[in-house]
Amino acid sequence: MKYINLILIVFLLLGCSKEEEKGQFEPVIVSEVVIPTSANIGVSIPIQVRAYAPNGCWSNLQINLTKSQANHYQITATGFNNGNIVCPDVLVGKVTTFNLIFSEAGEYYFQSNKTPFTILYDTIRVKN
């Protein structure tokens, strides 16, 4: 009888192993970007970005600002979609502020999102 109980306990422990987390990081929508239209050289410029995921199956939203060319910037957002079939009907959001300082006068261009999302464009004119 001892052996049967021991075998049942072993099978119970093996059957209750933790399931691996399913899902992956995927793009989410950058919904709003607040950028001033003009700035001065050497002054910190706040760029506020809001991103939202469509439901409660999303978590760990991250907003990124990358320089793609000398005066072009790309703003994107990603989030972890755990892939549950039934998801709470709530928006998951994140707000981030980037502070940029420009050292040269000129126009700087910002693109938010990539296809298939709606692409948003903004421009800052930096003066002496």
N, C-alpha and C positions, 0 to 999 in steps of 0.2 A: 504494500500500500504506500510505503514511503516513496518508492520509485515512481509510482504513478503521479503522486502529488508533485514531486520534483519535475517530472516531465511536463505536467500541466503548467507549472509556474514558468518554466523555460519557454514554452510555446506562447504563453500569455505575454511575457516580456518581449519576445521577438515580434509578436503580432502588434504590439503597441509602439513600434518605433516611430520616431518623429517623421512626419511627411516633409519632404523638401518643399521649400517655398517656390511656387510656380510664378511665372510672370517674367517681365523684362522691362528695361528702360525704353521708353518710346517718346517721340516728340509730343509736346502739348502746345496749346495756342498762347502766344504772346498777345494779350488783348488790348493793352494800353501802354504807350510809351510817352512820357512827359519829358520833352527836351526843349530847352530855350532856343529861340531862333537865332540869337546872336550872343557872342561872348568876347572877352578880351584875352589876349595872350597872357599865360601865366596865372590865370584865375581858375580856381576849381569849379567845374561845371557839374551840377548834380543831374543825373539821368535816371529817372524813376521808371521801373518796368514792372508791369503786373502780368502774371500768367495764371491760367486756370486750366484745370483738368475737369472733364465732364461729370465725374461721379465719384463716389466714395471708395471705389476699387483702386484709386490712385493714391500714391504717397510719395514722399521724398522729392518734391519738385525742386528743380535746379534751373536757374536762369544764367545764361552765359553771354558775355560780350567778347567778341574776338575781332581783331583787326585783320581784315582780309586783303587790303591794299594800303598804300600810303595814306589815303584819306577816306577809306571805306571801312565801315564797321558792320558786323553781323550780330544780331541779337536773336538768340534761340532759347527755347526752354524744353526740358525733358522731365519726365516723371516715371515712377515705377508703377506699372500696371500689373497688379497681381493676378489678373485674369479670372477673377471669380465670375460665375454666371449671374448671381444675384448681387447687385451692388446698391448701396444706399444712394438715394437720389439727392445728393448734395454736391455743390461745387467745392473743389479743393483748390485753394489759391495760394499764391506767394507774391510778395512785393519785395523788390530789391532795388537799392539805389547804388549806382556806379558813379564815382567822382572822377572825372577826366580833367587833365590839365593839358592844354595845347601849347606848343612852343613855336608854332608858325601860323601866320595869318593865312586865311583861305577858307574854302568851303569844305565841310566834312559831312559825309553822307552815311546814313544809318538805314539798314534794312532789317526789319523784324519779321521773323517767320520764314519758312521755306514752303514750297508747294507740298502738299495740297492745301495748306492753310492760306488765308488771305494775307498777302504781303503788305506790310506797312512801311512807308518811306518817310524819313525826316532828314532835315539839313540844318546844320549849325554854321553860321558865318562868323568866323573868328577874325577880329580886328586887332590892330596894333594898340 
